[in-house]
Amino acid sequence: MKLNELLDGIYAGEIEERFTQTKILSVSCDSRKAMMGGIFVVFKGYSCDGSDFIEAAVKKGVFAVATSDDIEHLQKKYENVCFIKVDDSQGFLQGVVLKLFGNPSGDVKTIGVTGTNGKTTVAYLVEAIINEAEKECGVIGTINYRLSKNVIPARQTTPSFIDNQHFLTGLAWQDVPYCVIEVSSHALTQGRVHGIAFKAAIFTNLTSDHLDYHQTMENYFEAKARLFTGLPPDATAVINTDDPYGRQLLAMTKAKIVTYGIEQQADVMAKDIQLDMLESRFTLTCVDGDIEIQSNLIGMYNIYNILAAVSACIAEKLDLDTIKRGVASLGFIPGRMERVDYGQDFPVFIDYAHTQDALENVLKAIRQISQTRIILVFGCGGDRDRSKRPLMGKVAGQLADLSIVTSDNPRNEDPQSIIDEIVPGFDQDNYKVIVNREEAIGEAIKEAKAGDTVLIAGKGHETYQVLADGKVDFNEREIIKKFLKC
């Protein structure tokens, strides 16, 4: 698309005639992703100023730079680059990207999943059910971005605004009919999902997290609610009405509503629930009838995740038999109550639980299906919400028989200082402190007797630790194997 065509209706300022007929090939706001013939949009970030990277972008061959800075001296310095003076960098970026990519979510039915916990599991379940219906489904989420035959490691739960449009465009070109996106609260406040015409949105739950960023639970909820307040009347809002924040959402959306739950009356419900260490079974009831559901996912919280995914698929008019087979087909999800079995006489699970609510859910799930000892290894991430640290200690003290408090991803914080903020949450002396995470896992394996359950929480699918000087390899599966002497 030629520059003058791209800017029509977006930018009212003057552009030198010599630039107007040039074809624009890409847009970026990260100089590392700048491309020949593209536009580089300058942002004033929290930790850096995009103006400092104009030269790097120009060296990559960008044709134009949009900035709120004075452009006269820049135009003199870089004579062959078109400089565009903008007052609102984000608005300009959004307008240009949506016009360049051509609204790909209009061609791909996009389902957003938000909530504190359960997003990844719900996304995997929706994908499994849609695949069972012999339709293809892309997934953009915490573990990776699964885009037809391409799998890209995830850098963050919800990618950037530009990446989302790029990924959806790729799916549209490949005629992939569906995409599920895990939508974080950060993504909603930062406009990363702007311009996506969501066909449906799923709300799982809301508990304390990310308060270092949002400051209050009210702000956190307001961020999550944006996904639902922005839905049009022909979209579907899938809402957990057992969650008090879910009940608040009911009056905040114009979309068609499908509710799910176990305790409160809802459109889709689970009854006659049976749980054990290997599977979950229940009767699903909805307006289309009743059906028996079996899943390899264990724990009451996963019943909610299944109900969320099923509700979205019912809204898409998928039949109950297909839904039943889709749920049963999902074996396990990396790092979500993932069983690590090397023939030992006690179960070992790895789970991503890194909030007090998630940790409580997992520990209660184990307690419901096993009356033997629970040995827990956990820590808290550095440079993140500090308020949850003693709360996680409290949950661990109440629900695990022995907790080994250790390092997680300390980032720029001292690991011992993080632990010192966790320990006050314990109200009894049923914990040990071992700062080195590998040694802590080894101690849990050494401590376990036949029939005990070991839970290693916090990192889940991650195969690294984030330290002050960067990432280091840290694969908990291999560490467990080593200590079991397999």
N, C-alpha and C positions, 0 to 999 in steps of 0.2 A: 504494500500500500504506500502510495506517495505521501510525502510529509504533509503537503497541503490538504490532502484528503483525510489523513489521520487526525489532523488538528482541527478540522472543520467541526464546529459546535463544541469544541473542548477548550480551545485557546483563541482569545480574541486579539491578542497582540500582533505586532508586525513581525514578519520573517523576511529576511533578505531574499529577493527573487532568485538568486543563484542557488538557494537551498531547497526551494519549494517542490521541485520535481524529483527529488532523490527518493528512491524506494527504501522504506524502513523495514528492517528484517527482524528486529528484536527490541525488547525493553528490559532494562535492569536497574536495580538500585544498589547493587553490590558490584564493586569494580572487579572482583574476582570472576564474576559471571558476565562481565561486559563482553560484547561481541562486535566484530566488524560490521559496520552498517547499522548499528543499533542506537537507541537513545539511552543515555545514563541519567537517571533522576537522582538529584542530590537530596539527602535527608539529614536533618540535624538529630542525631541519635542520642541515647542516654549516655553512652560512654565514648562516643567518637562523633566527629563531624564529617559528613560525606564530602564536604568541600575539599578535605585533605586528600581525597582519592580521585579527584578530577584528572590529574595528570596520568595516573595509572589507567584510568578508563580510556583516555585519549590514546595512550600507547597501545591499548587493545584494539583500537581502530573504530571507536564509536563515531558516529556521524554527528550526533547532537547531544547536548547536555542541557537539562532543565534544572534551574536552580533559583533560589530566592535571593541569592547574592547579587551584587551589582555586576552586570555582565560586560560593561564597556571595556574594562582592562583585560578580562578573560578573552574577549573576542579579538583584541589586539595580540594577545599572547598566542592564541591558537587560531590562526586566520582561517583555516579550512574546516573548522568545527562550527556548527550552528548552535549558538547559545540562546536558550529560551528562558526569559524572565517570568517566573511563576510565583504567586503568593501562597498557594496551597499545594505543596509537593505531593501529598498523599492523594488529594482529589485529582490532580493532574495525572498521576500514575494510574489510578484506578480507571479514569476515563480512557486513557490511551490503551491500556492493556485490554480492557473489555472490548474496545473497538477493534483492536488488532487481532484478538483471538476469536471474536465473533460469538460470544455467549455459548460456550460449549455445553454448559449445564442444561441448556434447552434441548440438547440431543441425548444427554445421559441422565437417566433418572437418579438423582442424588439424594441419599439418605444420610442425615447428620445425626451423630450420637454424642450426647453431652451428659455430664454428671461428674461427681467426684470419683466414683469407682464404677467399674464394670464396662467401660467404653470398649476396651479391646475385645473382651469376651463377646459382647453383643455384636460387634462388627464381624468377628469370626463366625458367629452363629448365622447372622443374616447372609453372609457370603455362602455358607454351607447349604442353607435352604434354597437360595437362588440357584446355586449350581445344581442342586438336586432337581430343580425345575428345568434343567438343561438350558440355562441361560448363564451368560458370563457376567462376572461382577468384579469390578476393581475395588481395592481397599486402600485407603490412605489413613495410616494409624501409627500407634506408638512403636510397634515392633518393626514394621517395614511398610513400604508402599508397593502394593501388588497391582501392577498395571498390565493386565493381560499376561503376556509371557515375560514381561520385565519385572524384576524384583529389585527394589532400591532400598538400601538400609535407611532407616528413619533417623534424621538428625533431631527432630522434635515431633511431638504428637501431631500437630497440625502444621503443615509447611507454610511457606510464605504465600502472600497473595498471588504473586506472579507464578510460583511453582504450581499452586492449585489450578490456576487457569491452564497452564501448560499441560499438566497431567490429564485434566478433563478433556482438553483438545485431543490429546493422543488417544484417549479411550473412544472419543467420538469418531475419530478417523478410522479406528479399528472396529467400529460398529458394536462396541461393548455397551449393552443397554443399561447397566446399573453401576453405581459406585457408592460405597459406604465410606463416610469420612468421620473420623473421631475429631470432635470439635472441642478444643480446650477453651477455658475462660480467657486465657491470654489471647488466643486467636480471635475471639469475639471482640475484645476491647481494642485490639490492634488492627482490626479490619482485614484479617487474612482470608476470611470467607466472604468478603464483600462481593456482590455480583453473582453469587451462586444461587440459582433458583432451586432451593431444596424442595423435593417432592414430599419428603417426610422428615420429621425430626423426632428423636427419641430422648426422653429424660429418664436417667437411671435413679439418681439420688443426689443429695447434697449434704456433705459434712465438712467439718473444718479442714481447710487446706489452702495453700497459696495466700495466706493472710499477710505475708511479707509484701505481696504485690497489691492485693485488693484492700488491705487494712481492716475491713469489717466483713462480717457474713452478709450484711445487706448489700454491699458492693459486689461481693462474690456472686450472690444470687442474681443481682441485676445483670451481671455479665452473662451468666448462663441463660437468663430469660430472653436475651436479645435474639437467640436462635428461634424462639417461638413467637415473639412479638412481631418478627419480620416475616412470618409465614403468610402466604396468601390464602384466601378462603378455599381454594381447590386443593391445598396441601393437607397433610395429615400430621397432627401432633399426637405422639404416643407417650403417655404420661403415667408414671408410677404414682398411684393415688394412696399408697401406704406411706409415702414420704410426705411430710407436711409441706415442704417446698413444692412438691409436685401438685398438691392440692391448690396452692396459690396460683400455679401456672394456668389452671383451668380457665380462669377469668381473664387471662392476659393474652390469649391468642385468638385470631380470627379463623384459624384453620379448623378442619374437622377433627374431632377428638376421639381417640381410642384409648381407654384406660386399662391398666392392668394392675393386679395385686393379689394378695393372699388374705389379708385381714379385712380390708375395706371392700365393699361391693364394687366390682369393676366389670368392664366388658369382657376381659380375658382373665381367667383365674386358674389357680392350681389348687387341687383338692386331693385328699388321700395320699399325701406325700410320704415316700419311703426313701430313706437315705442309708447308705453304707459306705465303706471305704473304697468301693470300686465303681459305684454308679448311683444315679438318682432316678427315681420313678415317681410319676404322679399322673393324675387325671386332669387334663386341660379342658376347661369348659368355656364355651363362647357361643355367640349367636348361631354359628354354623353347626354346632353340635359338640359332643364330648369325644375326646380321643386320648388313648394311653400314650404317655411320653416316656421314653427311656433315654438317658444321657450318660455319657462317661464323665461329665462334669459333676463334681460332688459339692455338697454344702447347700444350705438354705439360700445363701446369697446368689448362688448360681441358678436356683429356681427363678429368682427375679430376673436374672439376665436372660434366661430362656424365654420367659414370658414377654420381655421387652422385644426380643428379636421376632418371636412368633407374632406378636401384635402388629408389628410393621409389615410382616409378610401377609398376614390376613388382610390388612388394608390394601395390599397390592393384588388381592384376589387370588392368591395362591391357595390350592386346595389343602385340606388338613392332612391327607395321606402323604403328600409331597413334603409338607412341613415336618411331619413325624419322621420321615426317612432322613430329611436334612439334619435335624437335631441329632439323631442317632449316629449319623455318619461322621460327626466331628469327634476325633479321637482325643487330642489334648491340644492345649494352647501353650506355646513356649512361655515358661515362667509364670504361668497361672495355675497354681496347685499342680505343678508338673512333678510327677512321681519319678524319682531316680532310683532305679532298681538294678543292683548288681548281685542279687541273690542273698542279700543280708536278711536277717530275721526280724527286722523292724523297718517300717516304712519311712522314707525320707522324701520330703516335699520341698521344692523351691517355689517361692511365690513373690510377686512384685509388691506385695502389701507394704506401703510406705506412708500410710496415714493411720491414725488411731482407729478409724472406722473400718478400714480394710483389714487391719491386723485383728481387730475384734471379730470381724466376720469369719476370717480364716480359722482363728483359734476356736471359735464357737462351733464351726463346721466340724473340726476334728473332734472336739469334745462330745458332740452329738453322736458320733459314730464310733468312738473309742473311749473306753473308761481307763485306759492305761496312761502312763506318764507322757506329758508333752514337753519336749526339750526344744526351746526356741533360741535361735540366733538372730539378732537384729541390731540395727543402729539407725541413725538419722542422717540425712544428707546435709552437707555444709552449704552455706550461702542460700539457705532456703528457710521457710517458715519455722522460726524457732519456737513458736507457741505450742506446737504439737509435740515437742520432745518429751516433756514430763507426762503428757497425756498418753503417749505411747508406752512410757514406762509403767504407768498405772494399769493400762490394759494388759500388758505383759505380766505384771505381778499378780493380777487377779485371775488370769486364764491359763497361764503356762505354769507347769510345776517347777521348771528350772529355766531361767533366761540367761543367756550369755550375751551381754551387751558389748557391742564391738563397733568398728568403723564401717561406714557405708561408702558414700562418695563424699569425702570430706571437703573436696575442692580447696578453697583458700582458708578454711578454718582448721584449727588444731583438733585432731580427732579426740583427744582426751577432753578438751573443753566441751565438745558436743556431748560426749558421754556424761560429763558432769552435769549437764542440763537434763539428761534423760533420767538419771538415777533417782532424783528426788521424787519422781512419780511413783516409785515402788513403795507400797505400804507394808511390806514384809521382806524378810531377808532370804528371798529365794532367787537370787541372781549372782552371777559372777561378772567381772569386767575383764575382758581380754581385748586389748586395743587392736591387735593384728587380726584381721578378719579370717585369714587362712588358719591361723592357730585356733581361733574361736570355733571354726567349723570342725577342726580336728578334735577339739575338746568335746563338742556335742556328739560326734561319732563315737568317741572313746567312752563317754558317759552312758550311751544308750544300751539298754538291755533288750532281750527278746520281747517283742510286743509293744515297746515304747514307740512314740512317733517323734521324729525330728523334723522341725520346720525351720528352713533358712529363708528369712523374709527380707524384702527390701529391694533386691536387685533384679530378681526374676529373669527375664530374657537377656539382660545385659551380660556381656562377656568381658567386661573391663571395669576398672575402678577409676574415678576421676580424682586426681590428686592436685595439689597446688601447681605442680609443674606439668600437668597434662594427664592423658589417659595411659593406663598400663593394662596389660592383658590380665584378666582375672575371670577364669571360667570355673564357676562353682561346681559344675558337673564333673570336671576333671579333678578338682580338689577332693570332692567326695570320693571319687574312685580311688584316688591315691590313699586316702585314710582308711578305706575299706580293704586296702591291699589286694585289689582285684588284678 
